[in-house]
Every structure is written in C-alpha cells, then in structure tokens.
Amino acid sequence: MSVVADTRLVILQSVQPLTTDVSTLARSLTVLTDGSPDQVARSDVPAPAHVVRRPRDEWRQYLTELDRDTAVTTNDEYLLAECARLRHHLSLRAVTPTPIAHYLDKVSMKSQLYAAGIRVPAWVPVDGPVSRGMPPPPSLEFPVVAKPRMGSNSRGVRVIDDAPQWQSWTADKAGQAGWQIEEHIDAAMFFVDAFVHDRTYTPVLVGRYLGPLLPSSTTHVLGAVSVDPHEEIWRRAVELGRRVADCLGTNGRFATHLEFFDTGDDLVALEVSARAPGAMVSEMARVVSGHNLETAHLAVQAGSPLPRFTDTGRHAAWISLLAARGQTLQDPPDSMRTTLTLHHLPPPRGTSAGRYIAALGLLVADDVDEVRLDVDRCTAHSWFH
C-alpha cells in the first residue's frame, strides 16, 4: 500500500528496527534516527534509501523546517510518546492513543485491565530503585518474572526460580529503578493482532507461540503459527483483544498486538502494544489477511485509508533459529509441504558470547495442518553444526 503521492513521510527510529520494506510508502521517505544509520532496518529487509541521524533534542527543529505536508510516524515502542508530541507540535492529527502510558507502562496497563475485570498476572511494582538483598514480594511465590515497567521484545526480562537467583538479580540491578515483579504463568501462549481505527477494532491475525518467549538453554527454535479463524480460540482471542483495547484506549489509528495465556480455564492478558508486532508476525499477517501490519500501521498514520483486511484462506508460521557464533546453517528438513523463506542474520554487534537469532523463517501453505506439521519438523530439526 502507498501513501498519498504528495506526502513526505518521516519514520522515527531509535531502538526497534524496521522489519519490512518501507520504500513504497511515500514519494519522499526519510528515516530519522538517533542511533546508527545502518541499524534502522533489520538486516533481512532493504535498507531505507534516505536516513538522517540527529540527536533527539534536534528532531523537533529538523521536522519544523520540512514541508508542511510532512507526515511523521513510528513503529518503535520506545518512540510512541515522542512521536505523539512531535505530531502535536506539527499540528498533525493525533493517531497515538491517549493516555499512551496505558500502553507503555506495564504496571499502568495491568492496573487498568484488572480494574476492568480482565484477568492479568499478579504483579508487584518495585518502589524506587532495586536494593541489593531486598526481599522478594511476599504475595508471590517462585518462580517469578522480573520485568522493566517500560520496554518490549523481552529486553531485561528474567525468570527467577528461587531465592539464590533472586539475590543475584537484586545484586545485578541494585540502584536501578522502574522494575516490576510478576507472577509466572506456565500455560500456552497466544497473541492477537488487530488494527484500531477511530475506535473501531478490526482483528487481523491470531497466533500461537511455539513456547515461552524467553528461551531455555535447550531451546533452539522460537516462533508462532497462525490460528484458523474457525477455531474457538480465535473467537475468544478477538473478544479479549477488543475488551483490552476498549479499556486502554481506541482513540487513534494504530496496529495493536496483545499477548495472552490460555490456562484452560481463562485467558490471561499479559501485555499489549500500540504498534505493529516484531519478528515476522507482520508478515504472517500479510499472508493471512493480504496486508503487512507494520506497513499498514505506518501508512495509515501517514494518511492512507485503512486497508481492507480479508481472510485469504492461507496460513503461516514464523520461526527464529538460535545459534552460537561460528555454527553453520544446514539445509531445511526433507519433505516439507510448506513454502519456506529463510533469512540469514549476522551476529549482533558488540557481543562475543551467547546464542543469537541466526535466521528467520516464514512458512506458508493453504492447509493449516501442513503448516503445523512443518513447524514440528523445523522444531525437531538440527539446523546448525
């Protein structure tokens, strides 16, 4: 999809890279970053042709000096509030929900949802900075999950199994503020993606994660598989997603990604964002609905009409393959029935130890059972030597 031909589009980026090709979104497109210009897009997607690096305190002046018909948007979790402020300064229509804190601050988020009768994990905010040796919350039992109040992509999240690990965590984080401790839930994990457009919630994709998002030492494949719209969990997920959006705010134009647990007795809302999802989930959405969610999010906030999301009858899965430095990627499993597109990723900069996501894969087929079977094959496969 493309934006109005005369629009100059500026995409703000800082922490989270773009995960899709944005070159067709506008006649004139600039990515404005306060980070490294060669890191604004994930390595498997085309790099934007025009990237401008400025300290963030200079962004307002930079945008003010551009054409009046400039649109400003972002899909970076860490810039949603900044984007809203800049759009207000430029007298652009508000597209970010208000108050945005309900989508950014995980404690505020859970407080709002709990008050609305939506089940969330039990949580305890850490008042002030973490202190070495402070006791764990008495209302929670191990294991617990330590999380930053703000952030995404599991950055800084840690599962703490026992008292010695708790003591280690408090020593490591001593002096740092902005933390919360959360109940650990051991249950199947799902997500629902949708588009909110002027208080209307349009579901796009429901998916099931292959396992926990924090990999153990024995985990080699992360990912998710789409849920057939005829399954009961699809209906329940959409119902939960709509309730969550209504609670936190639908006064805007944005993609939304809700992660939740299915305990068997109830659905438990974990976290929700007011942006398109990462990894290859936006591409999964393109397969099942006809439109990439990240592209749609950026385009609609820049002025395009809401695209028509339709059930294509196709199904998709995404896999992330974990490897250690120096390992070599092997061929996919034999006899796969799906179409597999695999992207190699370089090791992250500045680190020399530990595993990293060395490849991303998208599996596509018309039969959801074929997708699930091939995901099982991929999970059991030895990908690296």
N, C-alpha and C positions, 0 to 999 in steps of 0.2 A: 504494500500500500504506500501511497505517496502523499505528501502534504501539498497544500495549495502552492502552485508554481512560483508565486512571487514571494514566498516566505523564506526568510533567512532563519535557519534553525541553529541554536546553540545548545549542545548537550553538556551538562555539567558532570564531571567525573573526578573522583578522588581516590576511593578505596576499592570499590567493586568495579571490575572491568566490564565493558560491553560484551555480551555473549552472542551477538548476532550482527550481520552486515547491515549497517545503517546508511550506506551510500546512496540508496534510492529514496530516502525520506524527504529530501528537500533539494531545491536547485542549488542552494548555498548552505553548506553544513560545516559547522565548526565544533570540535570538542574542546571545551575549556577545562583545564585540569590544574591542580596544584601539586600533582605528582609527576612521575616520569612519563614523558610523552609516548614512549614506546610500550607503556603498560596500560594504556587506556582501553585496549580491547584484548580479549583472550587470544592466545596465540593461534587458535584454530580458525579464527574468523578474520576477514580482511581488515587491515588497519585503516582507520579513517584518513582521508587524504589531507585534511587540514586540522592540525592540533595546535592549540595555543596554551602555553604554560604561563600562569601568573600566580603570585601569592593570593590566597583567598581574599585578603583585605583589599585587593585591587580589582576584584571581579565586578563590583558594582560600577566603578568608573568605566571599566572596559565595556560593559554592556550598555551603559548610558550613551557612549559615543557611537554605537552602532545604529543602523537604520531603525526607523520607527516600527517597521513591520517585522522586527526580530521576535521570534518565539524562543522561550527558554524552558528547558525541561531536563529531567534526570531520571535514571533508574537506579541510582546509587543510594542505598539505605542511609548512608552517612551524610547525604546532602539534601534529603527531602525537606527539612526545615529551612535550610539555606535557600533552596530553590523557591519555596513559598515566599520568603522575604524578598528575594530579588524580583520575582514576578509582581509582587505588590508595589515595589519601588518603581517598576516599569509600567505600572497601571495595566498589567495583563490580568485576564480573568483568573480567579483562584481555581486551581484544579486539584490541589492537595487537600485532603480532608482536614477539618478543624474541629477540636484541637488535635494537631498532629501528634502530640505527646501520647495519646491513647494508642497509637500505632507504633511509636518508637520506644517508649519506656515500658519494659515488660512488667514492672510492678503496677504501674498505672493501668496497663492493659488488663492484667488479671483482676485487678480490683474492680474495674468497670464490668467485666464479664461475670464475675462472681456476684456482684450486686444485681445483675440482670437475671440471675438464676441459671447461668451457663456454667457447667462444671469445668473447672480448671485444676491443675495440680496444686496441692497445698504449697504455700511459699512463705518465706520469712525474709524481709529485706534486712540487709546489714546496715545498721545505723552508723553513719560515719565511716571512717577507714577501717579496714581489717586490722586487727591487732594480733600479734604473734601469741599463739596458745589460747586464744579466746575459745570458750566452749561452743560446741555445736548447738543449734536451736533445739531446745528440749521437746518441742512439739513434733519434730521429725525424727524418723529412725533411719539408720544407714541401710542401704546406700542412699545418698542424697546427691543432688546435682548443683554445683556452684556455677552461677552464670552472671555475666555482666548485665546490668539493667538495660543497657543500650548496646546495640550491635546485631550482627547477623552472621550467617554461614558458620555457626558453631564456634566463632572466634572466642577463645578464652573459656569455653565451656568444659567442665571436668566432672566426671562421675567419681564420687568419693565413697569408697566402700566401707571404711572402718575408721576408728579413732586415730591410728597412726597416720593414715592418709590425710585425715583432717588436720592434724598437727602440721604435717608437711605443707599442706595448702595454705594454712594461715601464715606459716613462716615465709612462704614464697610470695604471698600477696600482701604482707604486712605494709601498712601505710597507704594502700590503695583504697579508694572509695568507689561507690557505685556498683555494689555487688548485691546479689540475692541468692538465697539458698532454697532449692525447690525439691519437692517430693519426686522420687524416682519411680516412674511407672513402667512396668515390664509388660508391654502389650503391643499388638500390631499397630503400625503407624501408617497414617494416610495423609493425603493433602487434597485440598480442593482449590482450584484456580478459577477466578471469575473476573469480570470487568464491572466496575461501578461507574455509572454514567448518570449524573444528576439524580441521585437517589434510587436509581434502578439497578438491581443486581442481576447480572447475566452470567450464569455458570458456563464454564468453558471446558474444564478438564478435572476429573477426579483420578487420583493415582494412589497406588500402594507402594510404600517404600519396601525395599528388599530386606531391610533390617534396621537396626539403630543407626542414626546418623553419625555417631561417634564410633569409629571402627575399633575393634579389639585387635590384639596382636595377630589373631588368626583370620581376620577379615581381609580378603583380597579384592572383593568386588562390592561396590556400593551402587545404588541406583533405585529405580522405580519402574513400575509397569502401570499402564493405564487401566482403569476400571471400565467395564462395559456399562453404558448408560442404563441398561435393563436390569442391572444388579441392584439389590436393595440398598447396599452401602452407598451407591451413587446418590440415590434419593435422600438418604439420611445426611450424607456429607453436604449436599447442596442446601438442605434445610438448616444445618448448623452454620454453614458459611453465611447464609442470608441473615440469620439471627446475630451472628458476630458482627457483621458489617453494620446492621441497623443499630447495634449497641455502640460501636466505636465511632461511627460517622460515615455517612454516604453522601455528604455534601461536597462532591468533587467529581473528577474524571480520572480514574486510575485503575490499574490492574491490582488484584489482591490475591495473596497466597496464604492460605490457612493450613497449618499442620495440626493434626489431632491424633489421638489414640482411640482405638476401639477395644474396650476392655471386655467386650462380650455382653456386659450389662448396660453400658453407657458409652457415649462419645465424650472425650475429654479434650477440650481446646487447649493446645499447647502455646502456639504463637501465630501471629498473623502480621502481614506486612502490607503496606500501601504502595506496592510496586510489583513489577513482574518478577517471577522466580529466577533463580540462578541455575547452575549446571546446564542440563539440556532439557529442562522442563518446558521452557518456552517453545522449543522445537517439537516436543511431544504435543503441545497444544496445536501447533501448526498442522501436524499430521491428523489429529482427530477432529479439528474444527475449521481448518482452512487458513488460520492466521497465527503467526508467531506472536506470542503475548508481549514480549519485550518491544517488538516493533510497533504493535498496536498501542501500547502504553505511551511510547514516545510520540507517535504520530497524533493520537487523539489529544494529548496535552498540548501539542503544537498547533492544533486547529482542525485536524481532519475529523470527519464524522466517524461515529462508532462503526467498525466493520461488522458485517453480519457473520456471526459465528454459527456454523451449521455442522450437524453430525455427518462426517464424511463416510462413516462406516468402516474407517480404518483404525488400527490400534498401534500403540507404540510403547517402547520402553527405552530407558536410558541406563547406561552402565558407566561407572567410573572404575578404572583399573589401577590398583595401588601397586607400586613397585619401589625397590630400592635403587639408588644410583648404581649405574653400571650393568643393570639387568637388561636383557634384550627381549623385546616383544615378539611373541610367537604368533603363528597363524591362528585364526579363529577355529572353533570346534568344527569337525566334519558334519555334514548332513544337516546344516542349519536350513530352516524353512523360511526364515525372515530375511529381509534385506538389511544388512548390517553396514552402517557407515562408521568408520573408525577414524578418530583424530588423535595423532600423537601430540603429547605436550612435553615441553622441556622441563627439566628440574627447576624449582623455584630458585631465585637468586638469593645469595647471602646465607644459604644453609648447606651443610655438607653431610649431615647425618639424618637418619629417619626416612620413612617412606613418603612418597608423594603421589599425586594422581598423574600417572604417566600416559594415560589415554582415556578418551571419552568415546562412547559408542551410542549410536541410535539404531534401534531395531524397529522395523516397520513391517506390518502384514495386515491382511484383511481379516484374518481369523485370530481372535484374542487368545485362543488356546495355543496356537502356534507361537505367539509372542511369549507366552508364559513358559512353554516348553524350552524355547531357545534361551530364555533368561536363565532357566535352571541349568542348561548346558553351559552357558557362559560362567555361571557362578561356580560350577564344579571344575571348570577347565583350568589347566596350568598355563597361564598367559605369559609368564616370564621365566627366563633361565639366565 
